[in-house]
């Protein structure tokens, strides 16, 4: 059996190390989309996350790819076109996302921005 990959992070605490990898704004929502819809193209993320800038989306996908959570697969060579999918390491995050979903359903409610005041 292949040992799990170890993503380096400058923290002793495993929670802090995990957040170093996926705690930036938008990263969890990118993972959510990959769990919900499977492989996604850059444009798919832009449609489902309309307020994310292309530069930020690109940076988050690059970080997820560098850490081995997401893989990039080319489906056209000229011009190069890629789609992103979860790796085996990324698939291991499914229970984490499910726990966040359940916690959010139990302890939060949607309130439109104009209702916040």
C-alpha positions, 0 to 999 in steps of 0.5 A: 500500500502506498503511504499517504502524501504529506503536504508540507505546512509550517505548523505543528497543529494538524488543524492549522496545517489543514487550514494552510492548505484549504483555508483560503476564501473560495477554496472550500466552495471550489471543493464543494463544486467538485464533489457536487458536479464532478470534473469542472472546467474553469468556466464552470467555476466562474459560473457557479462562483460569480463573485470570484475573480479569475486571478483568485480562481486560478490561484486557488486551483493552482494551490489545490493542484500543487498539494495533490488535492485536485488534478488537472486533465487536458481534454484538448491539446490545441489550444490547451483546454483542461478540466479539474477533478478531485484526486484520491487525496481530495476525495478523502475530504468528502466527510469534512464537506458533509460535516460542514454542510450538516453543521450549516443546516443545523446552525445557520439560516439564509438571510438576504443582504437587505434583511441583515440590518 
